[in-house]
Amino acid sequence: MVSYDCVFCKIILGEILSEFIYESELFFAIRDINPIALTHILIIPKIHINYLELIHEFPSFDFNEMYAVALEIASKENILNSGYRLVINQKEDSGQEVEHLHLHLIGGNKLKDIG
């Protein structure tokens, strides 16, 4: 299932060109266009899920698999041992800009404490 007015879904459909650094049947990953660290990668489910609290409506979604993808990419980006941050922003007040669930993998340099 895709949403035709979602930028990530348009990437999945090939309507917006983007370089995938990872792709499987369920997920793809791209570099963030406005990175906040040397490594800033978005891990995105291919099915359109607006928010984390809705994952129960999508039995094919596996959060453990999404996490495994993050670990694989962190290893390939050589940040697995130095440290990284995983972030999921939810809704406007958190800073979510695209209403399609995605996981930020951030690292490659010393990150600011978010307290």
Biopython code that builds the backbone (N, CA, C, O; Angstrom):
import numpy as np
from Bio.PDB.StructureBuilder import StructureBuilder

atoms = [
    (1, "MET", "N", (0.848, -1.181, 0.000)),
    (1, "MET", "CA", (0.000, 0.000, 0.000)),
    (1, "MET", "C", (0.894, 1.245, 0.000)),
    (1, "MET", "O", (1.841, 1.340, 0.781)),
    (2, "VAL", "N", (0.587, 2.179, -0.869)),
    (2, "VAL", "CA", (1.316, 3.438, -0.952)),
    (2, "VAL", "C", (0.339, 4.600, -0.910)),
    (2, "VAL", "O", (-0.854, 4.437, -1.168)),
    (3, "SER", "N", (0.854, 5.759, -0.584)),
    (3, "SER", "CA", (0.083, 6.993, -0.627)),
    (3, "SER", "C", (0.664, 7.841, -1.754)),
    (3, "SER", "O", (1.859, 8.138, -1.752)),
    (4, "TYR", "N", (-0.159, 8.227, -2.704)),
    (4, "TYR", "CA", (0.343, 8.888, -3.900)),
    (4, "TYR", "C", (0.774, 10.344, -3.682)),
    (4, "TYR", "O", (1.339, 10.963, -4.583)),
    (5, "ASP", "N", (0.510, 10.888, -2.495)),
    (5, "ASP", "CA", (1.004, 12.238, -2.225)),
    (5, "ASP", "C", (2.124, 12.237, -1.185)),
    (5, "ASP", "O", (2.443, 13.280, -0.613)),
    (6, "CYS", "N", (2.721, 11.070, -0.942)),
    (6, "CYS", "CA", (3.817, 10.921, 0.023)),
    (6, "CYS", "C", (5.146, 10.872, -0.731)),
    (6, "CYS", "O", (5.296, 10.104, -1.681)),
    (7, "VAL", "N", (6.102, 11.686, -0.309)),
    (7, "VAL", "CA", (7.401, 11.743, -0.984)),
    (7, "VAL", "C", (8.120, 10.398, -0.934)),
    (7, "VAL", "O", (8.749, 10.012, -1.919)),
    (8, "PHE", "N", (8.046, 9.673, 0.183)),
    (8, "PHE", "CA", (8.712, 8.369, 0.274)),
    (8, "PHE", "C", (8.036, 7.351, -0.639)),
    (8, "PHE", "O", (8.714, 6.525, -1.251)),
    (9, "CYS", "N", (6.720, 7.400, -0.736)),
    (9, "CYS", "CA", (6.008, 6.499, -1.641)),
    (9, "CYS", "C", (6.349, 6.821, -3.099)),
    (9, "CYS", "O", (6.450, 5.919, -3.931)),
    (10, "LYS", "N", (6.524, 8.096, -3.398)),
    (10, "LYS", "CA", (6.924, 8.486, -4.758)),
    (10, "LYS", "C", (8.321, 7.959, -5.077)),
    (10, "LYS", "O", (8.607, 7.615, -6.224)),
    (11, "ILE", "N", (9.180, 7.896, -4.081)),
    (11, "ILE", "CA", (10.510, 7.305, -4.276)),
    (11, "ILE", "C", (10.363, 5.808, -4.544)),
    (11, "ILE", "O", (10.998, 5.278, -5.456)),
    (12, "ILE", "N", (9.531, 5.126, -3.758)),
    (12, "ILE", "CA", (9.299, 3.693, -3.954)),
    (12, "ILE", "C", (8.778, 3.423, -5.362)),
    (12, "ILE", "O", (9.196, 2.462, -6.008)),
    (13, "LEU", "N", (7.871, 4.266, -5.834)),
    (13, "LEU", "CA", (7.259, 4.087, -7.154)),
    (13, "LEU", "C", (8.168, 4.524, -8.303)),
    (13, "LEU", "O", (7.839, 4.301, -9.468)),
    (14, "GLY", "N", (9.306, 5.143, -7.985)),
    (14, "GLY", "CA", (10.226, 5.604, -9.016)),
    (14, "GLY", "C", (9.862, 6.953, -9.602)),
    (14, "GLY", "O", (10.463, 7.379, -10.588)),
    (15, "GLU", "N", (8.888, 7.635, -9.012)),
    (15, "GLU", "CA", (8.490, 8.959, -9.492)),
    (15, "GLU", "C", (9.482, 10.038, -9.082)),
    (15, "GLU", "O", (9.595, 11.067, -9.748)),
    (16, "ILE", "N", (10.193, 9.807, -7.996)),
    (16, "ILE", "CA", (11.269, 10.687, -7.546)),
    (16, "ILE", "C", (12.518, 9.821, -7.485)),
    (16, "ILE", "O", (12.535, 8.785, -6.820)),
    (17, "LEU", "N", (13.553, 10.247, -8.176)),
    (17, "LEU", "CA", (14.792, 9.479, -8.189)),
    (17, "LEU", "C", (15.562, 9.687, -6.892)),
    (17, "LEU", "O", (15.682, 10.803, -6.386)),
    (18, "SER", "N", (16.072, 8.594, -6.377)),
    (18, "SER", "CA", (16.870, 8.638, -5.160)),
    (18, "SER", "C", (17.815, 7.447, -5.184)),
    (18, "SER", "O", (17.478, 6.384, -5.707)),
    (19, "GLU", "N", (18.982, 7.630, -4.623)),
    (19, "GLU", "CA", (19.950, 6.539, -4.562)),
    (19, "GLU", "C", (19.700, 5.704, -3.311)),
    (19, "GLU", "O", (19.865, 6.180, -2.188)),
    (20, "PHE", "N", (19.305, 4.464, -3.519)),
    (20, "PHE", "CA", (19.098, 3.552, -2.400)),
    (20, "PHE", "C", (20.458, 3.040, -1.941)),
    (20, "PHE", "O", (21.260, 2.577, -2.751)),
    (21, "ILE", "N", (20.713, 3.124, -0.637)),
    (21, "ILE", "CA", (21.932, 2.514, -0.111)),
    (21, "ILE", "C", (21.629, 1.131, 0.454)),
    (21, "ILE", "O", (22.532, 0.370, 0.801)),
    (22, "TYR", "N", (20.330, 0.822, 0.538)),
    (22, "TYR", "CA", (19.875, -0.498, 0.975)),
    (22, "TYR", "C", (18.486, -0.697, 0.391)),
    (22, "TYR", "O", (17.703, 0.246, 0.278)),
    (23, "GLU", "N", (18.191, -1.948, 0.020)),
    (23, "GLU", "CA", (16.829, -2.277, -0.397)),
    (23, "GLU", "C", (16.572, -3.757, -0.168)),
    (23, "GLU", "O", (17.409, -4.608, -0.472)),
    (24, "SER", "N", (15.390, -4.044, 0.377)),
    (24, "SER", "CA", (14.898, -5.408, 0.529)),
    (24, "SER", "C", (13.443, -5.413, 0.092)),
    (24, "SER", "O", (12.936, -4.408, -0.407)),
    (25, "GLU", "N", (12.784, -6.518, 0.276)),
    (25, "GLU", "CA", (11.371, -6.604, -0.076)),
    (25, "GLU", "C", (10.518, -5.657, 0.767)),
    (25, "GLU", "O", (9.498, -5.155, 0.295)),
    (26, "LEU", "N", (10.934, -5.412, 2.015)),
    (26, "LEU", "CA", (10.117, -4.641, 2.952)),
    (26, "LEU", "C", (10.607, -3.219, 3.226)),
    (26, "LEU", "O", (9.816, -2.366, 3.626)),
    (27, "PHE", "N", (11.908, -2.949, 3.017)),
    (27, "PHE", "CA", (12.487, -1.674, 3.404)),
    (27, "PHE", "C", (13.431, -1.150, 2.333)),
    (27, "PHE", "O", (13.925, -1.903, 1.494)),
    (28, "PHE", "N", (13.670, 0.157, 2.377)),
    (28, "PHE", "CA", (14.755, 0.755, 1.616)),
    (28, "PHE", "C", (15.379, 1.830, 2.486)),
    (28, "PHE", "O", (14.776, 2.286, 3.458)),
    (29, "ALA", "N", (16.594, 2.229, 2.128)),
    (29, "ALA", "CA", (17.295, 3.249, 2.909)),
    (29, "ALA", "C", (17.955, 4.236, 1.960)),
    (29, "ALA", "O", (18.513, 3.870, 0.926)),
    (30, "ILE", "N", (17.869, 5.515, 2.356)),
    (30, "ILE", "CA", (18.460, 6.611, 1.588)),
    (30, "ILE", "C", (19.174, 7.550, 2.552)),
    (30, "ILE", "O", (18.899, 7.556, 3.752)),
    (31, "ARG", "N", (20.081, 8.332, 2.019)),
    (31, "ARG", "CA", (20.736, 9.352, 2.844)),
    (31, "ARG", "C", (19.777, 10.537, 3.005)),
    (31, "ARG", "O", (19.079, 10.913, 2.063)),
    (32, "ASP", "N", (19.753, 11.111, 4.191)),
    (32, "ASP", "CA", (18.915, 12.280, 4.453)),
    (32, "ASP", "C", (19.430, 13.459, 3.627)),
    (32, "ASP", "O", (20.637, 13.684, 3.546)),
    (33, "ILE", "N", (18.514, 14.207, 3.018)),
    (33, "ILE", "CA", (18.942, 15.328, 2.176)),
    (33, "ILE", "C", (19.409, 16.531, 3.006)),
    (33, "ILE", "O", (20.049, 17.438, 2.474)),
    (34, "ASN", "N", (19.090, 16.540, 4.302)),
    (34, "ASN", "CA", (19.558, 17.585, 5.222)),
    (34, "ASN", "C", (20.194, 16.923, 6.443)),
    (34, "ASN", "O", (19.628, 16.966, 7.535)),
    (35, "PRO", "N", (21.366, 16.311, 6.266)),
    (35, "PRO", "CA", (21.952, 15.538, 7.367)),
    (35, "PRO", "C", (22.356, 16.403, 8.556)),
    (35, "PRO", "O", (22.780, 17.548, 8.401)),
    (36, "ILE", "N", (22.211, 15.823, 9.746)),
    (36, "ILE", "CA", (22.629, 16.508, 10.967)),
    (36, "ILE", "C", (23.921, 15.908, 11.522)),
    (36, "ILE", "O", (24.407, 16.332, 12.571)),
    (37, "ALA", "N", (24.478, 14.914, 10.811)),
    (37, "ALA", "CA", (25.742, 14.279, 11.191)),
    (37, "ALA", "C", (26.387, 13.743, 9.919)),
    (37, "ALA", "O", (25.780, 13.755, 8.849)),
    (38, "LEU", "N", (27.631, 13.272, 10.050)),
    (38, "LEU", "CA", (28.321, 12.733, 8.877)),
    (38, "LEU", "C", (27.540, 11.581, 8.251)),
    (38, "LEU", "O", (27.465, 11.468, 7.027)),
    (39, "THR", "N", (26.964, 10.734, 9.087)),
    (39, "THR", "CA", (26.088, 9.664, 8.613)),
    (39, "THR", "C", (24.681, 9.979, 9.086)),
    (39, "THR", "O", (24.432, 10.081, 10.287)),
    (40, "HIS", "N", (23.773, 10.132, 8.156)),
    (40, "HIS", "CA", (22.361, 10.363, 8.492)),
    (40, "HIS", "C", (21.549, 9.670, 7.407)),
    (40, "HIS", "O", (21.393, 10.177, 6.296)),
    (41, "ILE", "N", (21.038, 8.502, 7.759)),
    (41, "ILE", "CA", (20.353, 7.632, 6.813)),
    (41, "ILE", "C", (18.929, 7.398, 7.287)),
    (41, "ILE", "O", (18.682, 7.241, 8.483)),
    (42, "LEU", "N", (17.999, 7.376, 6.351)),
    (42, "LEU", "CA", (16.592, 7.092, 6.641)),
    (42, "LEU", "C", (16.289, 5.666, 6.218)),
    (42, "LEU", "O", (16.549, 5.280, 5.079)),
    (43, "ILE", "N", (15.742, 4.891, 7.134)),
    (43, "ILE", "CA", (15.320, 3.520, 6.859)),
    (43, "ILE", "C", (13.801, 3.557, 6.808)),
    (43, "ILE", "O", (13.146, 3.937, 7.780)),
    (44, "ILE", "N", (13.243, 3.159, 5.663)),
    (44, "ILE", "CA", (11.834, 3.430, 5.372)),
    (44, "ILE", "C", (11.115, 2.151, 4.957)),
    (44, "ILE", "O", (11.573, 1.454, 4.052)),
    (45, "PRO", "N", (9.999, 1.834, 5.604)),
    (45, "PRO", "CA", (9.201, 0.690, 5.136)),
    (45, "PRO", "C", (8.597, 0.994, 3.762)),
    (45, "PRO", "O", (8.246, 2.136, 3.466)),
    (46, "LYS", "N", (8.483, -0.033, 2.939)),
    (46, "LYS", "CA", (7.893, 0.165, 1.614)),
    (46, "LYS", "C", (6.375, 0.307, 1.687)),
    (46, "LYS", "O", (5.759, 0.841, 0.765)),
    (47, "ILE", "N", (5.771, -0.165, 2.772)),
    (47, "ILE", "CA", (4.341, 0.057, 2.945)),
    (47, "ILE", "C", (4.148, 1.400, 3.651)),
    (47, "ILE", "O", (4.944, 1.788, 4.507)),
    (48, "HIS", "N", (3.090, 2.088, 3.281)),
    (48, "HIS", "CA", (2.841, 3.414, 3.857)),
    (48, "HIS", "C", (2.158, 3.261, 5.217)),
    (48, "HIS", "O", (0.985, 2.900, 5.310)),
    (49, "ILE", "N", (2.929, 3.549, 6.263)),
    (49, "ILE", "CA", (2.425, 3.576, 7.637)),
    (49, "ILE", "C", (2.685, 4.993, 8.133)),
    (49, "ILE", "O", (3.836, 5.425, 8.192)),
    (50, "ASN", "N", (1.643, 5.710, 8.483)),
    (50, "ASN", "CA", (1.843, 7.098, 8.905)),
    (50, "ASN", "C", (2.635, 7.195, 10.205)),
    (50, "ASN", "O", (3.611, 7.942, 10.288)),
    (51, "TYR", "N", (2.215, 6.443, 11.216)),
    (51, "TYR", "CA", (2.779, 6.607, 12.550)),
    (51, "TYR", "C", (3.039, 5.264, 13.213)),
    (51, "TYR", "O", (2.399, 4.261, 12.900)),
    (52, "LEU", "N", (3.980, 5.268, 14.124)),
    (52, "LEU", "CA", (4.384, 4.069, 14.845)),
    (52, "LEU", "C", (3.205, 3.390, 15.540)),
    (52, "LEU", "O", (3.133, 2.162, 15.576)),
    (53, "GLU", "N", (2.286, 4.176, 16.089)),
    (53, "GLU", "CA", (1.172, 3.569, 16.827)),
    (53, "GLU", "C", (0.199, 2.804, 15.921)),
    (53, "GLU", "O", (-0.708, 2.132, 16.411)),
    (54, "LEU", "N", (0.390, 2.907, 14.608)),
    (54, "LEU", "CA", (-0.487, 2.207, 13.661)),
    (54, "LEU", "C", (0.101, 0.899, 13.149)),
    (54, "LEU", "O", (-0.524, 0.243, 12.316)),
    (55, "ILE", "N", (1.281, 0.494, 13.617)),
    (55, "ILE", "CA", (1.914, -0.698, 13.052)),
    (55, "ILE", "C", (1.087, -1.962, 13.280)),
    (55, "ILE", "O", (1.212, -2.921, 12.518)),
    (56, "HIS", "N", (0.250, -1.983, 14.310)),
    (56, "HIS", "CA", (-0.582, -3.168, 14.549)),
    (56, "HIS", "C", (-1.565, -3.415, 13.405)),
    (56, "HIS", "O", (-2.081, -4.523, 13.262)),
    (57, "GLU", "N", (-1.827, -2.394, 12.593)),
    (57, "GLU", "CA", (-2.732, -2.539, 11.446)),
    (57, "GLU", "C", (-2.024, -3.148, 10.231)),
    (57, "GLU", "O", (-2.658, -3.396, 9.205)),
    (58, "PHE", "N", (-0.720, -3.387, 10.342)),
    (58, "PHE", "CA", (0.081, -3.883, 9.221)),
    (58, "PHE", "C", (0.840, -5.130, 9.667)),
    (58, "PHE", "O", (1.991, -5.034, 10.092)),
    (59, "PRO", "N", (0.208, -6.292, 9.575)),
    (59, "PRO", "CA", (0.850, -7.523, 10.076)),
    (59, "PRO", "C", (2.161, -7.870, 9.374)),
    (59, "PRO", "O", (2.973, -8.604, 9.936)),
    (60, "SER", "N", (2.390, -7.361, 8.160)),
    (60, "SER", "CA", (3.637, -7.664, 7.461)),
    (60, "SER", "C", (4.801, -6.803, 7.958)),
    (60, "SER", "O", (5.957, -7.094, 7.650)),
    (61, "PHE", "N", (4.504, -5.738, 8.729)),
    (61, "PHE", "CA", (5.565, -4.880, 9.245)),
    (61, "PHE", "C", (6.238, -5.557, 10.429)),
    (61, "PHE", "O", (5.569, -6.051, 11.337)),
    (62, "ASP", "N", (7.562, -5.576, 10.410)),
    (62, "ASP", "CA", (8.338, -6.197, 11.486)),
    (62, "ASP", "C", (9.375, -5.186, 11.977)),
    (62, "ASP", "O", (10.367, -4.923, 11.298)),
    (63, "PHE", "N", (9.137, -4.625, 13.161)),
    (63, "PHE", "CA", (10.062, -3.630, 13.701)),
    (63, "PHE", "C", (11.442, -4.229, 13.938)),
    (63, "PHE", "O", (12.455, -3.548, 13.773)),
    (64, "ASN", "N", (11.484, -5.508, 14.328)),
    (64, "ASN", "CA", (12.781, -6.157, 14.531)),
    (64, "ASN", "C", (13.592, -6.177, 13.240)),
    (64, "ASN", "O", (14.811, -6.006, 13.270)),
    (65, "GLU", "N", (12.930, -6.384, 12.118)),
    (65, "GLU", "CA", (13.607, -6.372, 10.821)),
    (65, "GLU", "C", (14.128, -4.965, 10.509)),
    (65, "GLU", "O", (15.229, -4.813, 9.980)),
    (66, "MET", "N", (13.347, -3.953, 10.832)),
    (66, "MET", "CA", (13.775, -2.570, 10.621)),
    (66, "MET", "C", (15.031, -2.276, 11.441)),
    (66, "MET", "O", (15.960, -1.625, 10.963)),
    (67, "TYR", "N", (15.043, -2.762, 12.671)),
    (67, "TYR", "CA", (16.213, -2.593, 13.540)),
    (67, "TYR", "C", (17.417, -3.345, 12.974)),
    (67, "TYR", "O", (18.537, -2.836, 13.002)),
    (68, "ALA", "N", (17.188, -4.549, 12.462)),
    (68, "ALA", "CA", (18.273, -5.340, 11.869)),
    (68, "ALA", "C", (18.867, -4.611, 10.661)),
    (68, "ALA", "O", (20.081, -4.641, 10.456)),
    (69, "VAL", "N", (18.029, -3.966, 9.870)),
    (69, "VAL", "CA", (18.506, -3.174, 8.732)),
    (69, "VAL", "C", (19.401, -2.038, 9.249)),
    (69, "VAL", "O", (20.462, -1.781, 8.681)),
    (70, "ALA", "N", (18.981, -1.367, 10.310)),
    (70, "ALA", "CA", (19.770, -0.277, 10.888)),
    (70, "ALA", "C", (21.147, -0.784, 11.327)),
    (70, "ALA", "O", (22.157, -0.123, 11.085)),
    (71, "LEU", "N", (21.188, -1.940, 11.961)),
    (71, "LEU", "CA", (22.474, -2.501, 12.398)),
    (71, "LEU", "C", (23.362, -2.848, 11.214)),
    (71, "LEU", "O", (24.567, -2.602, 11.246)),
    (72, "GLU", "N", (22.773, -3.418, 10.172)),
    (72, "GLU", "CA", (23.542, -3.766, 8.975)),
    (72, "GLU", "C", (24.148, -2.515, 8.334)),
    (72, "GLU", "O", (25.317, -2.503, 7.951)),
    (73, "ILE", "N", (23.341, -1.478, 8.225)),
    (73, "ILE", "CA", (23.837, -0.237, 7.620)),
    (73, "ILE", "C", (24.881, 0.420, 8.526)),
    (73, "ILE", "O", (25.891, 0.924, 8.035)),
    (74, "ALA", "N", (24.649, 0.421, 9.836)),
    (74, "ALA", "CA", (25.630, 0.991, 10.775)),
    (74, "ALA", "C", (26.975, 0.291, 10.630)),
    (74, "ALA", "O", (28.020, 0.937, 10.704)),
    (75, "SER", "N", (26.959, -1.002, 10.427)),
    (75, "SER", "CA", (28.189, -1.752, 10.229)),
    (75, "SER", "C", (28.870, -1.339, 8.919)),
    (75, "SER", "O", (30.078, -1.104, 8.892)),
    (76, "LYS", "N", (28.096, -1.254, 7.840)),
    (76, "LYS", "CA", (28.650, -0.859, 6.534)),
    (76, "LYS", "C", (29.185, 0.570, 6.556)),
    (76, "LYS", "O", (30.135, 0.886, 5.841)),
    (77, "GLU", "N", (28.585, 1.430, 7.367)),
    (77, "GLU", "CA", (29.004, 2.832, 7.463)),
    (77, "GLU", "C", (30.123, 3.028, 8.489)),
    (77, "GLU", "O", (30.577, 4.150, 8.715)),
    (78, "ASN", "N", (30.561, 1.930, 9.105)),
    (78, "ASN", "CA", (31.647, 1.943, 10.093)),
    (78, "ASN", "C", (31.330, 2.806, 11.319)),
    (78, "ASN", "O", (32.207, 3.485, 11.852)),
    (79, "ILE", "N", (30.071, 2.770, 11.758)),
    (79, "ILE", "CA", (29.709, 3.504, 12.981)),
    (79, "ILE", "C", (29.153, 2.569, 14.064)),
    (79, "ILE", "O", (28.753, 3.017, 15.139)),
    (80, "LEU", "N", (29.135, 1.273, 13.763)),
    (80, "LEU", "CA", (28.574, 0.313, 14.716)),
    (80, "LEU", "C", (29.317, 0.349, 16.048)),
    (80, "LEU", "O", (28.692, 0.300, 17.107)),
    (81, "ASN", "N", (30.629, 0.433, 16.004)),
    (81, "ASN", "CA", (31.431, 0.409, 17.235)),
    (81, "ASN", "C", (31.663, 1.785, 17.836)),
    (81, "ASN", "O", (31.824, 1.903, 19.050)),
    (82, "SER", "N", (31.685, 2.833, 17.009)),
    (82, "SER", "CA", (31.948, 4.177, 17.537)),
    (82, "SER", "C", (30.704, 4.790, 18.161)),
    (82, "SER", "O", (30.805, 5.643, 19.043)),
    (83, "GLY", "N", (29.532, 4.358, 17.707)),
    (83, "GLY", "CA", (28.282, 4.844, 18.273)),
    (83, "GLY", "C", (27.385, 5.480, 17.236)),
    (83, "GLY", "O", (27.848, 6.045, 16.245)),
    (84, "TYR", "N", (26.107, 5.378, 17.480)),
    (84, "TYR", "CA", (25.094, 5.898, 16.569)),
    (84, "TYR", "C", (23.819, 6.146, 17.355)),
    (84, "TYR", "O", (23.673, 5.693, 18.491)),
    (85, "ARG", "N", (22.916, 6.858, 16.746)),
    (85, "ARG", "CA", (21.616, 7.148, 17.366)),
    (85, "ARG", "C", (20.530, 6.685, 16.402)),
    (85, "ARG", "O", (20.643, 6.872, 15.191)),
    (86, "LEU", "N", (19.476, 6.079, 16.947)),
    (86, "LEU", "CA", (18.291, 5.708, 16.184)),
    (86, "LEU", "C", (17.148, 6.580, 16.677)),
    (86, "LEU", "O", (16.889, 6.657, 17.878)),
    (87, "VAL", "N", (16.455, 7.245, 15.734)),
    (87, "VAL", "CA", (15.402, 8.189, 16.101)),
    (87, "VAL", "C", (14.182, 7.951, 15.219)),
    (87, "VAL", "O", (14.294, 7.786, 14.004)),
    (88, "ILE", "N", (13.023, 7.938, 15.854)),
    (88, "ILE", "CA", (11.753, 7.942, 15.128)),
    (88, "ILE", "C", (10.964, 9.142, 15.627)),
    (88, "ILE", "O", (10.527, 9.170, 16.778)),
    (89, "ASN", "N", (10.783, 10.125, 14.769)),
    (89, "ASN", "CA", (9.975, 11.290, 15.109)),
    (89, "ASN", "C", (8.513, 10.961, 14.803)),
    (89, "ASN", "O", (8.203, 10.338, 13.788)),
    (90, "GLN", "N", (7.635, 11.385, 15.685)),
    (90, "GLN", "CA", (6.219, 11.101, 15.523)),
    (90, "GLN", "C", (5.394, 12.378, 15.618)),
    (90, "GLN", "O", (5.298, 12.996, 16.678)),
    (91, "LYS", "N", (4.815, 12.752, 14.515)),
    (91, "LYS", "CA", (3.909, 13.885, 14.384)),
    (91, "LYS", "C", (4.652, 15.223, 14.458)),
    (91, "LYS", "O", (5.864, 15.269, 14.667)),
    (92, "GLU", "N", (3.910, 16.284, 14.284)),
    (92, "GLU", "CA", (4.469, 17.613, 14.060)),
    (92, "GLU", "C", (5.372, 18.111, 15.188)),
    (92, "GLU", "O", (6.462, 18.614, 14.916)),
    (93, "ASP", "N", (4.947, 17.985, 16.443)),
    (93, "ASP", "CA", (5.734, 18.536, 17.551)),
    (93, "ASP", "C", (7.098, 17.870, 17.698)),
    (93, "ASP", "O", (8.015, 18.465, 18.264)),
    (94, "SER", "N", (7.245, 16.648, 17.199)),
    (94, "SER", "CA", (8.534, 15.955, 17.302)),
    (94, "SER", "C", (9.477, 16.325, 16.174)),
    (94, "SER", "O", (10.679, 16.070, 16.247)),
    (95, "GLY", "N", (8.927, 16.927, 15.132)),
    (95, "GLY", "CA", (9.742, 17.271, 13.976)),
    (95, "GLY", "C", (9.548, 16.350, 12.792)),
    (95, "GLY", "O", (10.286, 16.448, 11.812)),
    (96, "GLN", "N", (8.563, 15.445, 12.857)),
    (96, "GLN", "CA", (8.307, 14.566, 11.715)),
    (96, "GLN", "C", (7.856, 15.415, 10.530)),
    (96, "GLN", "O", (6.847, 16.115, 10.607)),
    (97, "GLU", "N", (8.607, 15.348, 9.440)),
    (97, "GLU", "CA", (8.308, 16.154, 8.264)),
    (97, "GLU", "C", (7.543, 15.379, 7.204)),
    (97, "GLU", "O", (6.786, 15.969, 6.433)),
    (98, "VAL", "N", (7.728, 14.069, 7.155)),
    (98, "VAL", "CA", (7.020, 13.216, 6.200)),
    (98, "VAL", "C", (6.171, 12.237, 6.988)),
    (98, "VAL", "O", (6.691, 11.490, 7.816)),
    (99, "GLU", "N", (4.873, 12.233, 6.738)),
    (99, "GLU", "CA", (3.964, 11.348, 7.481)),
    (99, "GLU", "C", (4.008, 9.941, 6.889)),
    (99, "GLU", "O", (3.021, 9.434, 6.357)),
    (100, "HIS", "N", (5.172, 9.340, 7.000)),
    (100, "HIS", "CA", (5.429, 7.964, 6.600)),
    (100, "HIS", "C", (6.503, 7.491, 7.573)),
    (100, "HIS", "O", (7.606, 8.037, 7.601)),
    (101, "LEU", "N", (6.183, 6.485, 8.361)),
    (101, "LEU", "CA", (7.107, 5.985, 9.370)),
    (101, "LEU", "C", (8.497, 5.784, 8.778)),
    (101, "LEU", "O", (8.645, 5.182, 7.715)),
    (102, "HIS", "N", (9.512, 6.291, 9.471)),
    (102, "HIS", "CA", (10.894, 6.075, 9.054)),
    (102, "HIS", "C", (11.812, 6.210, 10.266)),
    (102, "HIS", "O", (11.511, 6.909, 11.233)),
    (103, "LEU", "N", (12.926, 5.523, 10.176)),
    (103, "LEU", "CA", (13.906, 5.473, 11.252)),
    (103, "LEU", "C", (15.163, 6.209, 10.804)),
    (103, "LEU", "O", (15.721, 5.909, 9.748)),
    (104, "HIS", "N", (15.607, 7.175, 11.610)),
    (104, "HIS", "CA", (16.847, 7.897, 11.328)),
    (104, "HIS", "C", (18.004, 7.142, 11.980)),
    (104, "HIS", "O", (17.960, 6.837, 13.171)),
    (105, "LEU", "N", (19.031, 6.845, 11.200)),
    (105, "LEU", "CA", (20.288, 6.301, 11.700)),
    (105, "LEU", "C", (21.310, 7.425, 11.598)),
    (105, "LEU", "O", (21.653, 7.871, 10.503)),
    (106, "ILE", "N", (21.795, 7.879, 12.761)),
    (106, "ILE", "CA", (22.637, 9.074, 12.823)),
    (106, "ILE", "C", (23.931, 8.746, 13.541)),
    (106, "ILE", "O", (23.907, 8.136, 14.611)),
    (107, "GLY", "N", (25.062, 9.140, 12.969)),
    (107, "GLY", "CA", (26.348, 8.909, 13.613)),
    (107, "GLY", "C", (27.487, 9.427, 12.767)),
    (107, "GLY", "O", (27.290, 10.248, 11.872)),
    (108, "GLY", "N", (28.678, 8.943, 13.055)),
    (108, "GLY", "CA", (29.864, 9.327, 12.293)),
    (108, "GLY", "C", (30.654, 10.454, 12.918)),
    (108, "GLY", "O", (31.766, 10.751, 12.482)),
    (109, "ASN", "N", (30.100, 11.077, 13.923)),
    (109, "ASN", "CA", (30.802, 12.107, 14.682)),
    (109, "ASN", "C", (30.126, 12.226, 16.043)),
    (109, "ASN", "O", (29.056, 11.661, 16.268)),
    (110, "LYS", "N", (30.757, 12.962, 16.941)),
    (110, "LYS", "CA", (30.204, 13.158, 18.287)),
    (110, "LYS", "C", (28.868, 13.890, 18.177)),
    (110, "LYS", "O", (28.791, 14.975, 17.601)),
    (111, "LEU", "N", (27.818, 13.287, 18.734)),
    (111, "LEU", "CA", (26.488, 13.880, 18.673)),
    (111, "LEU", "C", (26.207, 14.665, 19.945)),
    (111, "LEU", "O", (26.724, 14.350, 21.017)),
    (112, "LYS", "N", (25.385, 15.686, 19.806)),
    (112, "LYS", "CA", (24.987, 16.487, 20.959)),
    (112, "LYS", "C", (24.079, 15.665, 21.863)),
    (112, "LYS", "O", (23.278, 14.860, 21.388)),
    (113, "ASP", "N", (24.211, 15.874, 23.167)),
    (113, "ASP", "CA", (23.348, 15.221, 24.141)),
    (113, "ASP", "C", (21.941, 15.794, 24.002)),
    (113, "ASP", "O", (21.764, 17.011, 23.948)),
    (114, "ILE", "N", (20.946, 14.920, 23.943)),
    (114, "ILE", "CA", (19.565, 15.373, 23.847)),
    (114, "ILE", "C", (18.847, 15.244, 25.184)),
    (114, "ILE", "O", (17.635, 15.440, 25.276)),
    (115, "GLY", "N", (19.605, 14.916, 26.205)),
    (115, "GLY", "CA", (19.154, 14.924, 27.575)),
    (115, "GLY", "C", (18.084, 14.006, 27.894)),
    (115, "GLY", "O", (17.640, 13.950, 29.041)),
]
sb = StructureBuilder()
sb.init_structure("model")
sb.init_model(0)
sb.init_chain("A")
sb.init_seg("    ")
for serial, (resi, resn, name, xyz) in enumerate(atoms, 1):
    if name == "N":
        sb.init_residue(resn, " ", resi, " ")
    sb.init_atom(name, np.array(xyz, "f"), 0.0, 1.0, " ", f" {name:<3s}", serial, name[0])
structure = sb.get_structure()
